């Protein structure tokens, strides 16, 4: 690095090459799936990366064709269940993280440790007892039966992310609001929450990604289209015959399912970057 803090020509070239390599490594699978979604059934056996005959048949199949009901119903289920689970997780995590960051009470470290333990606990190990419990109490194959397990996936990471963010907000703002006559709840709602919105946005996006991509709970706790999300529904796609693999249709569905994630990142990229930066740097 030069004396003025700027990168030299070789350093810029090195970082550029490294960035290109990382981008190619990360985006190549997406490009492969995108190319496969435009291939005909005959093209799937070819070694060529790009289709020889471009077609929209795979997209027609899942949007207006034979797989329409299966895919669109699962797509609506995924959107509804994921949004509800994300909203509940963010609200609960905001209150919990604020209490952990601001208040001194017995068992605070135990709560954080428990949240960490839950987040690293293997999901597959709890599916069978959860399956039996849900069947007995009537939550199997319902939206609520997926929202509750999704909270176990999203709440721990949300609590940890927001707790780290709340610790960076100066106490003086909250104390000044209380001096002006605000209660602790009013100070939290009017002074702290607006400042914490970048962290809340970041946490919401992370929680949304986790719930949106879940497959184990979706395939294990549903049996019909009533609550089955898209990742689980893809396993039930079939070809035109028993000997035909629906690779093209699954690829087209994967591309469509990826669109909401890309849109969210593009819309809230500033808030995400701001939240990650402020939550990682002690002010």
C-alpha positions, 0 to 999 in steps of 0.5 A: 500500500502506498504512503498516502493509504491508496492501493498500488497498481499491483494491489488493485489488480490483485483485488480485482482478480480476486473479486472476479474469481469469487464472483464467478465461483458464487454465481456459476451455479446460478448461471448453470441453473438459469441455463438449464431452465431454458433447455428442452428435455433433449438438451438436458443430456448434452454436455453444452452449458447453454441450450441448443434450443432455447425454450420457455416450456419449463416456465409455462409448465410451472406457471400455466401448465401441469405443475401450475397448481403444485408450484403456485400454491406452494409459492403462496404458502412460502410467502405467507409462512415466511413473512409471518415467521419473520415478523414474529421473530423480529418483534420478539428478538427486538424486545429480547435483544434490548433487554439483554443489551440494556438491562441487568437481570439474573440468567442473561448469559444463560439466555444467550447461551441457550439461543446459541445452543438452539441455533446449532442444534441439528434440525433433523434430530427434532423432526420426528418428535415434532412430527408426532407432537404436531399430529397429536395436537392438530398442527400437522400440515398447517401454516402454524405448524411450520411457523413455530419451528421456523421461529426456532431457526430465526429467533436465535440468530435474530437475538444475537444480531440485534443484541450486538447492535443495541450495545452500540447505541449510546445510553445517553439518548435513552436517558435524555428521553427519560429525563424529558418525561418519557417512560422506559417503553416510550424511550425505547419506542421513540428513541431507540427503535428508530436508531435500530432500524438498520439492524432490524432490517438486516435481521429481518432479511437474514431471518427471511432467508433462513425461513425461505430456504428451509427444506427439512421442516417443510418436507417433514411437517406437511403432507398436502398442498395446504401448507407445503412450501416451495423447497418441499414442493420441488421434490414432488415435481414429475416429468411427462412420464415416469422415465423423465426427470423434471430437471428443467421444471425444477430449475425454472422453479428455483429461478422464480423462487430466487427472485424475491430474495434478489428483490429484497436485497436490491431494495434494502441493500443500503439498510443491510450494509448499514446494519452489518457495519454498525453492528460490527463496529463499536461506536 
